[in-house]
Amino acid sequence: MWSKYDAWNIQQVPPAEILPYILTDEFKSLCRVDLLCPKYVRQFQTQNALLFRYFLMILSREATWALARPILGQLRTLTIPTSDIGRYFRVIDQLASLEHVQFQMDESLDSEQRTYFDVEPEASDFTRMTKERKDAVMRDVIQFVKDLTRLFPGTVKTATFLDAVLWPQPRLSFSEETQLEVYRLLPPLARPMKLTASNWVQFMAHPRTMDLGAVKEIVCKDITSHSFGRLFEDSLLQKCRALTLLDIPSLGLGSFAWAVQEKRELDALKNNNSKTYGPGSTTLLLDTDRPAYVQHGLAPLESVNIVAALKPFADEVDDIAFAFSETLTTLTAHAATVVHQFPRTARFGRGWVTLLRLKHLSLHAVNARLVIDRRLLSVCPNLESIHISDDTFQYQCQDLHPQLCLPASLARLTNLTLAGWAALTFHPDTLHTTRDVTYLDITHLGNGSCYIPPIEELNQSFGPPTAATFQDYQSEGGGVGAMESPPPTTIFRPHWSWDWCLPQLNTLFLSSEFAYRFQFQMLRGCPALEVLSLNISTSTGQHPREVTISDLYAPVTSYNDNDSDSDAFSTQQQQQQEYRRQERIRAPRLRSLRLFGRWVLRDAFLPEFLTETFPNLKTLRERGWDVGDDGITCQGLVRCIRAAASSQKLTLEHLDLSLPKPTLEELAALGMVSGLGTPEGKTFSMNVYVTGTKYFLLENPANPAVVI
């Protein structure tokens, strides 16, 4: 019976065997319906459903009492339902062995009338009455612990506070003030190793007297906690000398300045020791009169996840990266502040030094442009995964060059995900060093649509500026490094060669200008690629990308050019020689291909594209291709499929198209059937979806058993 109980199903009815009892006047007199919000009561469409909740509450507290009553003097742990706390007051002098007490909120005491949008006069009475009742419960809880500690000093060590989960939303809770009052009556945590939601308030009850030297992990995501700011105000983080993991909201400007100072002082001491006593000397570091960080070093912080939700990031992320550069392995920062003034910029990477141990970097910004320092990736040579994203949508190419990143060497990288500004400022030469990358996602989307600059502007922004341009820039004071920082009047972005060797790459997602400029020759360096997604779907549809047979051939990599030795080649010989320089591009392991946007592929081109370039393709998804005389047709696709089948080259299993639905006559001619009645064994083993409708493709289009 109880296995089917669902606390969140407000209409759950009681089992038939208990229904007669809960309808009696005796039982109803035990229920305090007057403590429930009137509108909350009306959510229970039947009285039986409401009474069933009270039955569960009363059954739970009576069962708890029946089990505890005979052995009160032996109990070390006791759960007390708040609705029944008065009964436990009467036997409190018998709880001599109690070490842990757990208070369980089993009454629905929601005093917030706005939760239910009540505007009736009775709502005010409810608010006042339930607040009085809840305040009384909180006072009883505090008094119970006071009496326990007075009767049995030092016996009770801990307390916890739970929702009994007997009532649907909203969740029931004890105020933080109540919990703090209780924990101040109890001993502080004994050298805790973790500070989490389960012991956070208990920790904050004795912040200055607690020994934090063993704390390795701090996880506190409740940004509404009134006591959270004391981590910074009371310099509590500095006392956690064993800290390895930190998962907290932002503490604001200067919250990690102490770590920066410690780092600089330690570096200075090491340099002084080296100069005074020679390499390896630790004389000054072992001076017992010096601070703890001098004697024991900085905290070995390895993993940080920090979220700026109430106010923007200041310097905390950069300070963490600098101070803990020798130990940090994972760094995640999420700028999620809700703001009403745009534009806003979140900057990361200023002052970073080399982080040799950093493996995972994740930086995100919502409602802001995320700008990383040009050197940021260069000082993290051992990164294995990178995730950097923001909400940048429209932009001008001329705005990019001052913030273009420098090429980085990332030989251990396996996962690269860039979205927004980070994608636009990424230096493609970095990919020449990422032979182990398996997942590559470089996108630029907004509300499901892409933004691509005007084609002329986009094309002009690529390609190296002339040597004269840089000579003029240097003569004006550009100096050394002009190739890295072109003059402000020059729109220059690094050339994307599309010839990277990525032998481990399995999945490739590109969108917007990256998909628009994609060259299929990249596939030659990606023999393990299984998933390819290219999205150029813009709201204006002004960026068609035509794919022709020339896109599927590329120069032979090992070709040795000897043309300079002879001028005797005829035009025909030169053409033959040029043809021999080309090789067909193949993606032998590609199984899934998704092309969204105005891709222009004509029917005659499909066999080369679908069966030769992608010989093992299983899934093709199309959205927004040009159709008709200037593009693709359903007839052309079907002909391609049948031709592939006849030559034993058909591998497609799933075809998802946005093409116009064929007419009934076209369906019959093409041998496409939908609905029931398809002859078994007469269709290709593939699913074809056209604008959401599923079809099967008959092997023999002349079959008279076609069902439309």
Buried (B, 14 or more C-beta within 10 A) or exposed (E): EEEEEEBEEBEBEBEEEBBEEBEEEEBEEEBBEEBBBBBBBEBBEEEBBBBBBBBBBBEBBEEBBEEBEEEBEEBEEBBBBBBBBEBBEEEBEBBEBBBBBBBBBBBBBBBEBEEBEBEEEEBEEBBEBBBEBBBEBBEBBBEBBEBBBEBBEEBBBBBBBBBBEBBBEBEBBBEBEBBBBBBBBBBBBEEBEBBBEEBBBBBBBBBEEBEBEBBBBBBBBEBEBEBBBBBBEBEBBBBBBBBBBBBBBBBBBEBBEBBBEBBEBBEEBBEEBEEEEEEEBEEBBEEEEEEEBBEEBBBBBBBBBBBBBEEBBBBBBBBBBBBBBBBBBBBBBBBBBEEEEEEBEBBBBBEBEBBEBBBBBBBBBBBBBBBBBBBBBBBBBBBBBBBBBBBBBEBEBBEBBEBBBBBBBBEBBBBBBBBBBBBBBBBBBBBBBBBBBBBBBBBBBBEEBBBBBEEEEBEBBBEEBEEEBBEBBBEEEBEEEBEEBBBEEBBBBBEBEBBBBBEBBBBBBBBBBBBBBBEBBBBBBBBBBBBBBBBBBBEEEEBBBBBEEEBBBBBEEEEEEEEEEEEEEEEEEEEEBEEEEBBEBBBEBBBBBBBBBBBBBBBEBBBBBBBBBBBBBBBBBBBBBBBEEEBBBBEBBBBBBBBBBEEEBBBBBBBBBBBEBBEEEBBBBBBBBBEEEBBEEBBBEBBBBBEEEEBBBBEEBEEEEBEE
